[in-house]
């Protein structure tokens, strides 16, 4: 059945009845089929990788919709830096599509921005995505449960090692989360330092389970090479 008001694909502008046309949706950059369940990087047989065994993250489950490469990186950039808020529900729907067998949390907490950054940008992209997702899955959203107390340098400007120290003690939790399963939501996971620091303060306030949900997982160059080689062997 056709809709009364047909739309256009956000990426190619072809007429369609959803956010993305079938061709664009099928070409989106998926995560490697075999990846670590904690950091989402490629690993053999989907086992926990050696780095996560040696340095376990604070969270217990991780979910990403896609890889942080074109066109997803451009869509996130359009939201964050060009104020294209219409992209937020599209990104939320991409994550929602990956949640078929994902246990739902008790609450969702978007990664907060420092007040200075929030004033500059005018909105928190993680919160905008969370609003839509919260309504779709009927899980309460706690946008003010945690605050960012440290105005950190942009993570994109730092090496992977420096990102860890940059985010140290960057958050505070102002709400009791006793006996709650909390999902922390952000747009992109790169080193995981931001989410790990936020997970620490959530744990201190009593959360018994912490999941991290992101729209996109950035891959180190070595992982991208391995992923490309894996796809080539399948062709």
N, C-alpha and C positions, 0 to 999 in steps of 0.2 A: 504493500500500500504506500502510495506516495504521500509525502507530507504537504500541507497547505503552503508552507513557507520553506522551500528548498534552500539550502545554504551552500556555501562554497568551502572547499578544502582550505584549511589555514595555510598550508604549505604551497600547493600548486594552483589554488583557486578553481579547480575543477568542480563542477556541480556535484554535490553529494548530500546525504542526509545526516551527516555526523560531522565531528570536528575535522577529521582527516578522511580523505578518500581511501579506497581499499589499497591502491598501489602505493601511496605514501605510507600508509600504516604498515604494510608488509615490508617496507624497506627500512623501517626504523632500526637503529643499532641495538640489537639485543645483547644481553650479558652472555658471556661464554656459557654453554650448556652445562659445563662442569666447573663449579666455582666454590670457593670456601663459603660455608654458611654464615660466617661471622664478618669477614671483611669483603666478601664478594669478588675477590680476585681469582683468576684462573687457578685451578688445582686439580690434581688427578682424582677422578672418581668422586668429586664433590666432598672430599674429606676436609676437615679443618686443616688449614695450611700450617707449615712449620712456624711461621712468625706469630700466628695467633696462639699456637700451643705454647710458645716461649713467652709471649707478652699478650695474654688474653685481654680483649677489650672488656669494658665494664658491662656492656649490653649482652643479651643472651640470644638475640635473633636480629637479623638484618634483611631488609628488603629494598631492592631498587627496581625501578621500572625499566631503565635502559642504561646504555653507556653514554658518558658525557662526550660525545662527538657530534658532528653535524648530522641532522639538523637540530638535535635536542639542545646542544650548546647555544645555538642561535636563538632558539625559542626562550630559553632561560634568560639569556642576555637581554632579549626584548622585554621581558617582564621586569627584570631587576634594574636595568639602566635606561630603558626608554619608557618605563611606566605603562607598558601595555598590559593592563590588568585583565584584559580579556583572555590572555594566555593562561592565567592561573587555573581556571576550571578545566582547560584542555590538559594541562600537565597533571592535575589531580585525577582526571579520568584515566590517564595512562598508568598511573600507579594503582588505581582502583582495579584495573583489568588484571593486575598481577596478584590480587589478593584472594583468589578463589579458595585456597586452603590455608589461609593465614589466620591464626587465632586472633580474635579481636581483643584489643586492650580495654582497660576500664576508662582511660582518658588519653587524649592526644595533647602533647605540648609542643608547639612550634619553637624552633630555636630562636631565642630573642635577639634583637639587635640592641646595640648600645644606644642610649638616648640621642647622642650626637649623630650617629649614623642614621637613626630613624628620622630625625629632623631633616637631615640632608636629603634623604630619599623620599620621605613622605609616607612610606608604608613599609611593612615587613613582608617580603615575598613568601617566606615560609608560612606566615599567618594567613595570607590570602589563599594559598593552596590548601592549608588546613581547614579553612572555613568550609570550602566546598566538599572536601573529603568527609569532614565531620557530619555534614548533613546527609551525605550519601549512605554512610554506614551506621548512622545513628549512635555515634560515640561522642561523649561530651568533650568539648574543647576547653582547655585551660590556658588562655593566652597570657595570663598574668602570674602564673604559678612560679615562673623562674624569671630572673632578671640578669642582664649582662652588666656587670659592674666594672669591667675593664675594657677600655676603648682600644682594642687590639689593632695591630697592623693587618692589612688585607692579607689573607692566607695565600692568595694567588701570587703575591709578590715574594714569597718566602720559599726556601728549600723545604723538602719534606721533614728534615730533622728540626729545622727552626720553627716549623709550625707547632711542634709539640710544646716547646717552651713558650711560644707566643700565646697559647691559649690557657696556660696554667693559671688557675684561680680566677678565671674570667667570668664565672657565673655564681649566682646564689639562688637558692630555692626558698620561696617565702610561704609555701603551702605544705601542709602535712599530706604525704602520699602513702601513708601506712596501709600495707596490704593491697596496694594497687599495682596492676600491670600497666605500665606507662609506655606509650609510643612517642618517641621523639622524632619530629619531622623537620627535614631540611630540604633545600633544593638540590644540593650537590654534596657528595662525599668524596673527598680527595685523600687526605692522609687519615681521616677519621678522628683527628685531634679535637676538633670542635665538639663533635658528638660525644666523644669519650669524656671530656671534661664536664659536659652537661649531665651525662649519665651518672657521674660521680656524685654530684649534688642531689640528684633525684634519689639515688640510693640512700644517701644520708638522711633523707626525709622519709624513709621507710618503704620505698617502692620495692616490691618483691620480684618484679620482673621488668626488664627494660628492653624494648625493641627499638630499632632505628629504621625509619622509613625515609627514603630519599627518592627524588625523581630520577637522578642520574648518578652513576658511579664513575668517577674519573679513573682511568687506567694508566699506570706508569708506562713509559715507552716500551719497556721490555715485555710487559703484559700485552700491549697492543700488538706487538710483533708476533707473539705466540698465538694470540687470538686469530690474527690474519692467516698465519700458517695453518692453523687448525681448520679454518673455513676453506682454504685452498685445497686441503687434502680431501675435503668432502665433496668438491666439485668434480 
